[in-house]
Amino acid sequence: MVTTVWIRAVLDHPIFTASIVSIRRALAERAAAEAPLAERLQAMSPLQRDVLERCIHSSGDLTITADLVVAPAEDGATTAEACRQGLEALQAGAPILCDTAMAAAAVAPMARRTLGNPVHCLLDWAPLVASPGSTRSAAAIADAWVALAGVGPGAQGPGPIVLIGSAPTALERLLDLVAAGAPPPALVIGMPVGFIGVTESKRRLAASGLAQIRLDGSRGGAGLVGAACNALLRAAALERHAA
């Protein structure tokens, strides 16, 4: 108990703690007046609620509750709930692959304070100039996957946790690789933001069957994918120290 209290004090600034209390109160007030919201919140696991609350804290937007999707849902003994799958991968040392330096910067401090998972930016593998019709981040995925996903004979360990907050082309390319037989990620946090190719990439992610935390619609960004990942890192560290 002392260890758990101590780790919470290290991870949670008082302003963050107060903010979560306010978010929970606001969600409860809305749920009392909106039955669909109440049902949605009731169906969430505690870990999913952690992810939701941290995303709301990052965005200041309570309405993202309607668009946050965690899939696949728990299915008996065959499929781990996606947030739990991501948490266990982080505890097993999974690398975290971010599509932008901004997302990597949002996650790296929490990774250092918790489990020490390596945090990488996709652009570290990117060419200086993308080929016509592509983007630097999409061009980088294949090389990053060879480096991080345990490609090849004797590969061990969990696949990466992939954060896509700004690059739908990178998400599309990742889905292409997995469809062609590449090792799947342990979890995709798919929240690219914008209006070009964004909803299409999210629809394709939804149909992929990969473990995912997704924000449907045009909203997303580095802050939100970082918040979702940080919620999992925090929960993974608390769980480990409580064991």
C-alpha positions, 0 to 999 in steps of 0.5 A: 500500500505504501508503495502504491501511494508513493507511486501515485504521488510521483505520477499524479500532480495535484492539479491532475488529481483535482482535474480527474475529480472534476471530469468524473463529476461532469461525466456523472452529471451528463450521464444522469441526463443522457441515458445513452451516455450512462450506458456507454460509461457503465460498459467501460472497464476501469482501465477504459475509463482511465484512458477516457478521463486522461483524454478528456483532461488532455483535450478539455472536451467531454464530448469525445466520450461518444467517439472513443472506441476500444476494440476488440472488446473482451471475448471470453478467453480468446481475446484480451480487451484492447486496453488490457492487451496494451497494458500487458505489452507495456509491462513486457517491455514493448517499444512505443512507436509514435508518428511525430516528435510531438507525440513522442515528447508527450509520452517519453516523460511518463515512460521514464517515470514508470516502466522505462519502455523505449519511445521512438519517433517514426520520423527517425526512419523517414527519408528526407523527401517522400516520393510523389504521392506518399509522405515521409511517415508512410515511407518510414513505416516499413523500416521502423517495423523491421527494427521494432516489430521482431521481424524474422526468425526467432523473434520474441517479445510483444509488438510495438504500441503504435501511436498515430495522431497526425499521419493517416498515411502512416496508419494506412501503410501499417495496415498494408504491412500487417495485411501482407503478413507482417507481425501485428502491433500489440496495440494501435492508438489510432487518432489521426486528426484532420480532414484528408484521409483521416476518417478513411484510415480510421474506418480501415483500422476499425475493420482490421481486427487489430487491438485498438483505441480509436477516436472516430471522426476528424478529432485526434492529435499528438496530445490525445494519443499521448494521453491514451498511452500515458493512461496505460503506462500509469495503470501498468506501473500502479499494477506492477507496484501493487503486486 
